[in-house]
Amino acid sequence: MEVYNGMPASSLRPDRWRKSSFSGAVGNCVEIAHLPGGRVAVRNSRDPRGSALVMPAAGLSALLSGSEVC
């Protein structure tokens, strides 16, 4: 299956999605899926069928730490 940025998150296997243990019961969280080739997908937990943001794992790490990636 071709994985691309903006694809429906529901197209990815449901067992890939993980929610942070810091997530509350309100449900306003993001979920992460580790993908082959060192990429990750991010989705809104309130809209699991919405679009998935797909990026290299290093890109997500840089985003979360505030670093730049070339």
C-alpha positions as CSV (number, residue, x, y, z in Angstrom):
1,M,0.0,0.0,0.0
2,E,1.2,3.5,-0.8
3,V,1.5,5.7,2.2
4,Y,1.4,9.4,1.6
5,N,0.8,12.7,3.4
6,G,-2.9,13.5,3.7
7,M,-4.1,10.0,3.2
8,P,-7.1,8.9,5.2
9,A,-5.8,7.8,8.6
10,S,-8.3,4.9,8.6
11,S,-6.4,3.4,5.6
12,L,-3.5,2.5,7.9
13,R,-3.7,-0.6,10.0
14,P,-5.5,0.1,13.3
15,D,-3.0,-1.8,15.4
16,R,-0.3,0.8,14.4
17,W,-1.9,3.7,16.2
18,R,-0.6,4.6,19.7
19,K,-1.9,7.3,22.1
20,S,0.4,8.9,24.7
21,S,0.1,7.6,28.2
22,F,-0.2,11.3,29.2
23,S,-3.5,11.5,27.3
24,G,-6.5,12.4,29.4
25,A,-10.0,11.0,29.2
26,V,-11.4,14.0,27.3
27,G,-10.1,12.6,24.0
28,N,-8.4,15.7,22.5
29,C,-5.1,13.9,21.7
30,V,-2.9,13.0,18.8
31,E,-2.0,9.5,17.9
32,I,1.2,8.3,16.3
33,A,1.7,5.3,14.0
34,H,5.2,4.0,13.2
35,L,5.5,3.2,9.5
36,P,8.0,1.2,7.5
37,G,11.0,3.1,6.2
38,G,11.5,5.2,9.3
39,R,8.4,7.3,8.8
40,V,5.5,8.1,11.2
41,A,1.9,9.2,10.8
42,V,0.0,11.5,13.1
43,R,-3.7,11.8,13.4
44,N,-6.3,13.5,15.5
45,S,-7.8,11.1,18.0
46,R,-11.2,12.8,17.7
47,D,-11.2,12.3,13.9
48,P,-9.6,8.9,13.4
49,R,-10.9,8.7,9.8
50,G,-9.5,12.2,8.9
51,S,-6.2,12.9,7.2
52,A,-2.9,11.5,8.4
53,L,0.2,13.7,8.5
54,V,3.0,11.5,7.3
55,M,6.7,12.5,7.8
56,P,10.1,11.1,8.6
57,A,10.5,10.1,12.2
58,A,13.4,12.6,12.5
59,G,11.0,15.4,11.3
60,L,8.6,14.6,14.1
61,S,11.4,14.6,16.6
62,A,12.6,18.0,15.4
63,L,9.1,19.3,15.5
64,L,8.6,18.3,19.1
65,S,12.0,19.5,20.2
66,G,11.9,22.8,18.3
67,S,15.0,21.9,16.2
68,E,15.6,22.4,12.5
69,V,15.9,19.6,10.1
70,C,17.6,20.1,6.7
